[in-house]
Amino acid sequence: MAAKDQESFVGSLREGTIDAGGRLQEAVAVVAGKIEDSLEEAKYEGRHLKRKVQAELVRRWRTVDRAGRDNAFLMALGALGVGVAVGYLLGRGRD
């Protein structure tokens, strides 16, 4: 009788292990699916954000470029002033 109980116990243990393994595989498949979905969504959001940032940078560059073209004389005077100031600061240490 003890041998039958032992076989019964081993059989139920085997079935439980097989069942647990199947459930574990299902859980892993579900988690992997969720991770894959999250990565796809992140990739989409990243592309969307890249487009937005790119458009904003183009818009701002056009603004800067337009201001530079509209005020070219003032930009040249400013660059000359900065050059003179840097030259003065660098040159006064030589004497």
C-alpha positions in Angstrom: 0.0 0.0 0.0 2.8 2.4 0.8 4.3 1.8 -2.7 1.0 2.8 -4.3 0.8 6.0 -2.2 4.4 6.8 -3.1 3.6 6.2 -6.9 0.5 8.4 -6.5 2.5 11.1 -4.8 5.3 11.0 -7.4 2.7 11.1 -10.2 0.9 14.1 -8.8 4.2 15.8 -8.2 5.2 15.2 -11.8 1.9 16.5 -13.1 2.2 19.6 -10.8 5.7 20.2 -12.1 4.6 19.9 -15.7 1.6 22.2 -15.0 3.8 24.7 -13.3 6.3 24.6 -16.2 3.5 25.3 -18.6 2.2 28.2 -16.6 5.7 29.6 -16.3 6.1 29.5 -20.0 2.8 31.2 -20.5 3.7 33.9 -18.0 7.1 34.4 -19.7 5.3 34.7 -23.1 2.9 37.3 -21.7 5.7 39.4 -20.1 7.8 39.1 -23.3 4.8 40.3 -25.3 4.3 43.3 -23.0 8.0 44.2 -23.2 7.8 44.0 -27.0 4.7 46.2 -27.1 6.4 48.7 -24.8 9.5 48.8 -27.0 7.4 49.4 -30.1 5.5 52.2 -28.4 8.8 53.7 -27.2 10.2 53.5 -30.7 7.1 55.3 -32.1 7.3 57.9 -29.4 11.0 58.4 -30.0 10.4 59.0 -33.7 7.6 61.4 -32.9 9.7 63.3 -30.5 12.6 63.4 -32.9 10.3 65.0 -35.6 9.0 67.6 -33.1 12.5 68.5 -32.0 13.8 68.7 -35.5 10.9 70.9 -36.6 11.5 73.2 -33.6 15.2 73.5 -34.3 14.5 74.3 -38.0 12.0 77.0 -36.9 14.5 78.5 -34.4 17.3 78.4 -36.9 15.2 80.2 -39.5 14.4 82.9 -36.9 18.1 83.4 -36.1 19.1 83.4 -39.7 16.4 85.9 -40.6 17.5 88.2 -37.7 21.1 87.9 -38.9 20.2 88.8 -42.5 18.0 91.7 -41.4 20.7 93.1 -39.2 23.8 92.2 -41.0 25.5 95.5 -40.4 24.9 95.3 -36.6 26.1 91.7 -36.6 29.3 92.7 -38.3 29.9 95.6 -35.9 29.2 93.2 -32.9 31.7 90.7 -34.3 34.3 93.5 -34.8 33.7 94.7 -31.2 34.2 91.2 -29.8 37.3 90.8 -31.9 38.8 94.1 -30.7 38.0 93.2 -27.1 39.5 89.8 -27.3 42.6 91.2 -29.1 43.0 93.8 -26.4 42.7 91.3 -23.5 45.1 88.9 -25.1 47.6 91.6 -26.1 47.9 93.4 -22.9 49.6 90.5 -21.1 52.6 90.6 -23.5 54.0 94.0 -22.3 
